[in-house]
Amino acid sequence: MKVGKLFYFLTIITLLIAPTYSFAEMKSDWVDGKSISYPEKQYLIGVGYGNTRETAERNSYVAISKIFSANITSISKDYEKYSQVQSKGHNETKDEIKVEQFIEITTKRVLENVTIAETWFDSKEKVYYVLAVIDREKAGNSIKEQIRSLDSQIEEMIKKSRESTDKIQKIKNLKSATKCLIQREACNANLRVINLLGKGIDSPFNLAGVYNELTYFLKNDFSIGVEVTGEKGGSVEAAIIEGLNKQGLFIVKKGQSEDLIVKGEIEFNEAYIHNPMFKFVRWMANFKLIDKSNDRVIGSINRSGREGHLTVTEAKERALKTMQEDIVNEVSRKLTEFLYGND
């Protein structure tokens, strides 16, 4: 065979078998979860796959986020250790802060550092693969900056709370400090994931200590009065007191000085509705929440409703139960919103 024909023959063979070798060479090492180009010391990686590139890319983000998902459980358990308030002598976990929300927010910020590094299409299986990566150093620096900012805010809040003679401002600042401390711990937990050695940054403030300072002040130095007039007023008053106790708020006896007062009037009237089977009762409730330091109304609640039953007495009892649930929830919500702000 002549040299020219031999060369032509070998070229054709090479072209025919090239796709097989190319396919083998194209498959990147990261598809199996490890990458020389993106070593563990420098990167967190997540591999996603799917029938479309969009699906694979979305799944790669999910793979990265799962690395941080364990933080939700661990931080929530830590939070339960100190988020306890006294209710009738028993410890009860009760707080308006949603820990998971803080963790979700901080984790979303971490995921802003995710970049799509590489893609690969398995032409044989018709599957797309996408590699998502987080640069440990870049993400770590971003989290550290967040922690430094939070530490500055916490220090300022605690300082203001301890210097303030305004009881309500003291409560607001201490509560804000606990929120920031929880957010800081969420950031720190993510930093421990980012850091190859699992290290975070120690806080100069103790979360449980600040929370205990707040609950101690609420129990010993801040008081709320409750006054409800009208038929069944005593029952509604007792229900409100129980609800506020569960929020860690101390209720004083009548005649004692209070910092805030909940004043309400309730009324029941038979409603004459043509129905041979049932009797109906209308109920009305008008409440004001007053800051006693300046006699300012900080909130008002106006509710009404109608309940029916076989007798007027039974209808009234049903109306009372509905009223209690409604008013207790609204009083608790408005008071905690005023004292703590929106969570």
C-alpha positions in Angstrom: 0.0 0.0 0.0 1.3 3.4 -1.0 2.2 5.9 1.8 -0.4 8.4 0.6 -3.2 5.8 0.7 -2.0 4.5 4.1 -2.1 7.9 5.5 -5.6 8.5 4.1 -6.8 5.2 5.6 -5.4 5.9 9.0 -7.0 9.4 9.0 -10.4 7.9 8.2 -10.0 5.3 11.0 -9.0 8.0 13.5 -12.0 10.1 12.6 -14.3 7.2 13.0 -13.1 6.2 16.5 -12.4 9.7 17.7 -15.9 10.2 19.3 -15.4 7.1 21.5 -12.1 8.5 22.8 -13.5 12.0 23.0 -16.5 10.8 25.1 -14.2 9.1 27.6 -12.0 12.2 27.9 -14.8 14.6 28.2 -16.2 13.1 31.3 -14.9 15.3 34.1 -13.8 14.0 37.5 -16.2 16.2 39.3 -19.2 14.3 38.0 -18.4 11.7 40.6 -18.1 14.3 43.4 -14.3 15.0 43.4 -12.4 17.5 41.4 -8.7 18.2 40.9 -9.4 21.6 39.5 -11.6 22.5 42.5 -9.9 20.9 45.5 -11.7 20.5 48.8 -9.2 22.8 50.5 -10.3 25.7 48.4 -13.9 24.9 47.4 -17.2 23.5 48.5 -18.8 21.7 45.5 -22.2 20.5 44.6 -23.1 18.4 41.6 -26.5 18.5 40.0 -27.9 16.5 37.1 -31.1 16.3 35.1 -32.7 16.0 31.7 -32.2 19.7 31.0 -29.4 22.0 31.8 -31.7 24.2 33.9 -32.8 21.3 36.0 -29.2 20.2 36.5 -28.2 23.7 37.5 -31.0 24.0 40.0 -30.1 20.6 41.5 -26.4 21.7 41.8 -27.6 24.6 44.0 -29.7 22.2 46.1 -26.7 20.0 46.5 -24.7 23.0 47.9 -27.5 24.1 50.2 -27.8 20.7 51.7 -24.3 21.1 53.1 -25.7 23.9 55.3 -29.1 22.4 56.1 -27.9 20.6 59.2 -27.5 24.1 60.8 -31.2 24.4 61.2 -31.5 21.5 63.6 -28.4 22.2 65.6 -29.1 25.9 66.1 -32.8 25.3 66.9 -31.8 22.9 69.7 -29.3 25.4 71.1 -32.0 28.0 71.1 -34.4 25.9 73.0 -31.9 25.8 75.9 -32.4 29.4 76.7 -35.8 30.4 75.0 -37.8 29.4 78.1 -40.1 31.6 80.0 -41.8 30.9 83.3 -45.5 30.2 83.3 -47.2 29.2 86.5 -43.9 27.9 87.9 -43.2 25.6 84.9 -40.8 26.1 82.0 -42.4 26.6 78.7 -40.7 27.1 75.4 -42.4 30.2 74.0 -40.9 33.0 71.9 -41.9 34.9 68.8 -38.5 34.7 67.2 -38.5 32.3 64.3 -35.0 30.7 64.4 -35.4 29.0 61.0 -36.0 32.4 59.4 -32.7 33.7 60.5 -30.9 30.6 59.4 -32.7 30.7 56.0 -31.7 34.4 55.5 -28.0 33.8 56.4 -27.8 30.7 54.3 -29.3 32.5 51.3 -26.5 35.1 51.6 -23.9 32.3 51.6 -25.5 30.8 48.5 -25.0 34.2 46.7 -21.4 33.1 46.5 -22.2 30.0 44.4 -20.9 30.0 40.9 -21.5 27.5 38.1 -18.0 26.3 37.3 -18.5 23.6 34.6 -21.1 21.6 32.7 -21.0 18.3 31.0 -23.5 16.5 28.8 -23.6 12.7 28.8 -24.6 12.2 25.2 -25.1 8.4 25.7 -27.5 8.8 28.7 -28.8 12.2 27.6 -28.2 13.6 31.0 -26.8 17.1 31.9 -24.3 17.5 34.8 -23.5 20.9 36.4 -20.8 21.7 38.9 -21.6 24.5 41.4 -18.8 25.8 43.6 -18.2 28.1 46.5 -14.8 29.7 47.0 -14.1 29.1 50.7 -12.0 32.1 51.2 -14.3 34.5 49.4 -17.4 33.2 51.1 -15.6 33.1 54.5 -14.6 36.7 54.2 -18.1 37.8 53.4 -19.5 35.9 56.5 -16.8 37.4 58.7 -17.8 40.9 57.6 -21.5 40.1 58.5 -20.4 38.8 62.0 -18.3 41.9 62.6 -21.3 44.1 61.7 -23.6 42.1 64.0 -21.1 42.3 66.9 -21.1 46.1 66.5 -24.9 46.3 66.5 -25.2 43.9 69.5 -22.6 45.9 71.5 -24.5 49.1 70.8 -27.9 47.6 71.7 -26.7 46.2 75.0 -25.0 49.4 75.9 -28.1 51.4 75.3 -30.3 49.0 77.2 -28.1 49.2 80.3 -27.9 53.0 80.2 -31.6 53.6 79.4 -34.0 54.8 82.1 -36.9 54.1 79.7 -38.1 50.7 80.5 -39.7 50.0 77.2 -36.6 51.1 75.3 -34.6 48.9 77.5 -36.8 45.9 76.6 -36.7 46.8 72.9 -32.9 47.0 72.9 -32.4 43.7 74.8 -34.8 41.9 72.5 -33.1 43.3 69.4 -29.8 42.1 70.8 -31.1 38.6 71.2 -32.3 38.6 67.6 -28.9 39.7 66.4 -27.2 37.1 68.5 -29.2 34.4 67.0 -28.5 35.7 63.5 -24.8 35.9 64.4 -24.9 32.2 65.5 -26.5 31.3 62.2 -23.7 33.1 60.4 -21.1 31.5 62.6 -22.5 28.0 61.9 -22.2 28.7 58.2 -18.7 29.9 58.7 -17.8 26.7 60.4 -19.1 24.8 57.3 -17.1 27.1 55.0 -13.9 26.9 57.1 -12.0 23.7 56.3 -11.1 23.3 60.0 -14.7 23.8 61.1 -13.8 27.0 63.0 -16.0 30.0 63.7 -15.5 33.3 65.6 -16.2 33.3 69.3 -18.8 35.9 70.4 -17.9 38.6 72.9 -21.5 38.3 74.2 -23.4 35.3 75.7 -26.7 34.6 74.1 -28.3 32.9 77.1 -26.9 35.7 79.3 -28.6 38.5 77.3 -31.8 36.5 77.1 -31.9 35.9 80.8 -31.2 39.6 81.4 -34.3 40.4 79.4 -36.5 37.8 81.1 -35.3 38.8 84.5 -36.2 42.5 83.8 -39.6 41.6 82.5 -40.4 39.5 85.5 -39.0 41.8 88.2 -38.9 45.4 86.9 -41.7 45.6 84.4 -45.4 45.1 85.1 -48.7 45.0 83.2 -52.2 45.6 84.5 -55.3 44.1 83.0 -58.8 45.5 83.6 -61.9 44.1 81.9 -65.4 45.3 82.7 -68.8 43.9 81.7 -70.6 40.6 81.9 -68.0 37.7 82.0 -65.3 40.3 82.4 -63.5 38.2 85.0 -63.3 35.2 82.7 -61.9 37.3 79.8 -59.4 39.0 82.2 -58.1 35.7 83.5 -57.7 34.4 79.9 -55.7 37.5 78.9 -53.5 37.2 82.0 -52.8 33.5 81.2 -51.9 34.4 77.6 -49.5 37.2 78.7 -47.9 35.0 81.3 -47.0 32.6 78.5 -45.3 35.5 76.7 -43.1 36.0 79.8 -44.9 39.2 80.8 -45.6 39.8 84.5 -49.2 40.9 85.5 -49.7 42.9 88.7 -52.6 42.8 91.0 -55.2 45.5 91.0 -54.2 48.6 92.9 -50.4 48.1 92.2 -48.5 50.4 89.8 -48.1 49.2 86.2 -46.0 50.2 83.3 -48.6 49.2 80.7 -52.3 48.5 81.1 -54.8 46.5 79.1 -58.3 48.0 79.5 -61.3 46.5 78.0 -65.1 46.5 77.9 -67.1 43.5 76.8 -70.8 43.0 76.1 -73.3 40.2 75.3 -76.7 40.7 73.8 -79.3 38.3 72.6 -79.7 38.5 68.8 -83.2 38.0 67.6 -82.8 36.0 64.5 -85.7 33.9 63.1 -84.6 30.4 63.6 -86.8 27.9 65.5 -83.9 25.6 66.4 -81.2 28.0 67.7 -80.8 31.0 70.0 -78.1 33.6 69.1 -75.9 36.0 71.1 -73.9 38.9 69.8 -70.7 39.8 71.5 -68.6 43.0 71.4 -65.2 43.8 72.8 -63.3 47.1 72.9 -59.8 47.2 74.3 -57.1 49.8 74.6 -53.4 49.2 75.4 -52.0 52.2 77.3 -48.4 53.1 78.1 -48.7 54.4 81.6 -45.5 56.4 81.5 -47.2 59.0 79.3 -50.8 57.7 79.2 -50.5 57.1 75.4 -52.7 54.6 73.7 -50.3 52.2 71.9 -53.0 50.0 70.4 -56.7 49.3 70.3 -58.7 46.2 69.6 -62.4 46.3 68.5 -64.0 42.9 67.9 -67.5 41.6 67.5 -69.2 38.3 66.5 -72.2 36.1 66.8 -72.7 32.6 68.1 -75.6 30.3 68.2 -76.8 27.3 70.2 -79.9 25.5 71.6 -80.2 28.0 74.5 -79.2 31.6 75.1 -76.9 30.4 78.0 -75.2 27.9 75.7 -74.9 30.5 73.0 -73.3 32.9 75.4 -70.8 30.4 76.6 -69.8 29.7 73.0 -69.6 33.4 72.4 -67.4 33.8 75.5 -65.0 31.1 74.3 -64.7 32.7 70.8 -64.2 36.1 72.3 -61.5 34.9 74.7 -59.5 33.3 71.9 -59.7 36.3 69.6 -58.9 38.9 72.3 -56.1 36.9 73.9 -54.4 36.5 70.6 -54.8 40.1 69.6 -53.7 41.5 73.0 -50.6 39.2 73.0 -49.7 40.1 69.4 -50.1 43.9 69.9 -48.2 44.0 73.2 -45.3 41.8 71.9 -45.2 43.8 68.7 -45.0 47.1 70.7 -42.4 45.8 73.1 -40.2 43.7 70.7 -41.0 45.0 67.2 -41.9 42.7 64.3 -39.9 39.5 64.1 
